Amino acid sequence: MQTLNTVQVAPETNMKRASMATMASLLNLTFLPVIGFIWLVVLFNKTQQDTIDHYYASLGIKLNLIAAVALGVVSLLMILLGGFESVWTWVYVISYFTIVHATFIIISVWAMIRSWSGQKLRD
């Protein structure tokens, strides 16, 4: 067990929170966009610095913020390069979801699997 601020925290608890953080990240990218992010921020606030759960909560927040920026860029491109009536709009939408957004989901799933084993993405 580790002692953090005079509170005993078992490594299993940290791994469980790390797993929940990666689940919240994945939910934010797939089914529950805003709710998943709020859950992720709440989990981040419950973590201690230099723990596995803090690592995965901060990784999830960074990943989801980058995904939000990418979605904003694609949305801006759709509007600036033809609007919703243009045929190219569907090219942007389909390309974004099959390439970019799928990559964010794969990274999130990879992080979830690594969190289950208690390892960081890069050691």
Wavefront OBJ file of the C-alpha trace (Angstrom):
o trace
v 0.000 0.000 0.000
v 1.052 3.562 -0.606
v 0.755 6.396 1.866
v -0.556 9.584 0.291
v -1.237 12.491 2.644
v -1.712 10.090 5.567
v -4.456 8.229 3.720
v -3.900 4.583 2.806
v -4.681 4.014 -0.873
v -4.401 0.507 -2.277
v -2.941 0.121 -5.775
v -6.130 -1.732 -6.775
v -8.107 1.432 -6.041
v -5.798 3.455 -8.274
v -6.100 0.898 -11.054
v -9.886 0.882 -10.715
v -9.981 4.680 -10.959
v -7.595 4.547 -13.931
v -9.948 2.097 -15.621
v -12.948 4.326 -14.871
v -11.067 7.342 -16.293
v -10.390 5.512 -19.542
v -14.030 4.381 -19.657
v -15.175 7.988 -19.199
v -12.817 9.056 -21.981
v -14.208 6.386 -24.303
v -17.801 7.282 -23.419
v -17.082 10.932 -24.147
v -15.786 9.978 -27.593
v -18.697 7.668 -28.397
v -22.070 7.652 -26.626
v -22.150 10.366 -23.936
v -20.056 13.317 -25.120
v -20.578 15.920 -22.401
v -21.502 13.570 -19.556
v -18.393 11.450 -20.169
v -16.153 14.523 -20.046
v -17.722 15.773 -16.806
v -17.233 12.318 -15.276
v -13.605 12.403 -16.448
v -12.989 15.789 -14.814
v -14.603 14.602 -11.562
v -12.346 11.539 -11.572
v -9.319 13.733 -12.283
v -10.111 15.873 -9.242
v -10.151 12.752 -7.034
v -6.658 11.616 -8.068
v -3.282 12.260 -6.492
v -0.244 13.460 -8.421
v 2.141 10.743 -9.726
v -0.385 7.893 -9.598
v -1.656 5.695 -12.402
v -5.202 7.044 -12.106
v -3.959 10.643 -12.365
v -1.975 9.689 -15.476
v -4.993 8.160 -17.234
v -7.410 10.888 -16.161
v -5.097 13.605 -17.505
v -4.442 11.564 -20.662
v -8.194 11.223 -21.199
v -8.776 14.941 -20.755
v -5.995 15.799 -23.218
v -7.210 13.238 -25.759
v -10.803 14.472 -25.577
v -9.818 18.125 -25.845
v -7.740 17.359 -28.949
v -10.722 15.451 -30.383
v -12.967 18.459 -29.698
v -10.551 20.778 -31.506
v -10.384 18.367 -34.467
v -14.176 18.271 -34.634
v -14.267 22.069 -34.539
v -11.762 22.304 -37.394
v -13.764 19.883 -39.540
v -16.983 21.748 -38.775
v -15.340 25.035 -39.738
v -14.054 23.495 -42.973
v -17.554 22.294 -43.817
v -19.008 25.740 -43.343
v -16.207 27.662 -45.068
v -15.806 25.346 -48.046
v -19.365 25.008 -49.177
v -21.814 24.798 -46.324
v -24.256 21.976 -45.809
v -25.543 21.996 -49.400
v -22.151 21.082 -50.880
v -21.350 17.529 -51.918
v -17.911 17.978 -50.320
v -19.549 18.269 -46.898
v -20.138 14.529 -46.875
v -16.548 13.906 -47.915
v -15.360 15.859 -44.866
v -17.827 14.199 -42.499
v -17.181 10.640 -43.650
v -13.411 11.150 -43.832
v -13.328 12.673 -40.362
v -15.330 9.892 -38.738
v -13.593 7.010 -40.508
v -10.047 8.282 -40.073
v -9.672 10.920 -37.358
v -12.427 10.097 -34.884
v -11.803 6.362 -35.200
v -8.151 7.018 -34.329
v -9.177 8.815 -31.134
v -11.408 5.881 -30.207
v -8.624 3.364 -30.878
v -6.201 5.350 -28.690
v -8.815 5.457 -25.940
v -9.390 1.689 -26.145
v -5.628 1.122 -26.087
v -5.362 3.306 -22.979
v -8.177 1.326 -21.353
v -6.439 -1.993 -21.967
v -3.145 -0.651 -20.607
v -4.902 0.779 -17.540
v -6.349 -2.658 -16.763
v -2.800 -3.986 -16.480
v -1.635 -1.003 -14.402
v 0.835 0.159 -17.046
v 1.225 3.488 -18.769
v 0.995 3.795 -22.537
v 4.748 4.307 -22.756
v 7.053 2.964 -20.077
l 1 2 3 4 5 6 7 8 9 10 11 12 13 14 15 16 17 18 19 20 21 22 23 24 25 26 27 28 29 30 31 32 33 34 35 36 37 38 39 40 41 42 43 44 45 46 47 48 49 50 51 52 53 54 55 56 57 58 59 60 61 62 63 64 65 66 67 68 69 70 71 72 73 74 75 76 77 78 79 80 81 82 83 84 85 86 87 88 89 90 91 92 93 94 95 96 97 98 99 100 101 102 103 104 105 106 107 108 109 110 111 112 113 114 115 116 117 118 119 120 121 122 123
